[in-house]
Amino acid sequence: RLSRRDRRSQHETGEDDEIRRKIISILKRHRDMTLATLRPDGWPQATTVGYASEGLTLYFLCGPDSQKAKNLAHDDRVSLTVDDETPQVMQIAGLSMAARARAVTDPAEVQRLMVLIMDKYPEQKALNLPMPDPSGIRIFRVTPEVISLIDYSKGFGHTDLVTC
């Protein structure tokens, strides 16, 4: 169940459903996100990664020995953004999340999620390249705790906050 706070006004439950649909639409429309993890020394590290989503849950893969994987082994908290490039400031729209990223370890689930992620990249399939070997990758499940839906068309800095 989602609970929601709007910084500008109170809304009815039907509008909560609309906001959830907008969030899911943004997630489906994109395939890259900027993901910030925390290094063991406390510094944030932001990187761009490809992802796939199911509802509000996101999945991404990286190398098992990558800095991201090491950071997440130390602290599973992440912050991420998904947004459109826009020529006008007042057209800025997208979302940011505070979430937890945990490794998926079930082999059957890893196989299913690899297909889900690769389906976001049909151009890759056209090249007929092999899928990565599951032993050479780590897949993470990103579960949101707070989502900020940003929509400047509703006013400068307009954000609808959703807690999950």
Secondary structure as UniProt FT lines:
FT   STRAND          3..6
FT   HELIX           13..29
FT   STRAND          32..38
FT   TURN            40..41
FT   STRAND          44..50
FT   STRAND          52..54
FT   TURN            55..56
FT   STRAND          57..62
FT   TURN            64..65
FT   HELIX           67..74
FT   STRAND          77..83
FT   HELIX           89..91
FT   STRAND          93..103
FT   HELIX           107..119
FT   HELIX           122..126
FT   TURN            127..128
FT   HELIX           134..136
FT   STRAND          138..151
FT   HELIX           152..154
FT   TURN            156..157
FT   STRAND          159..163
//
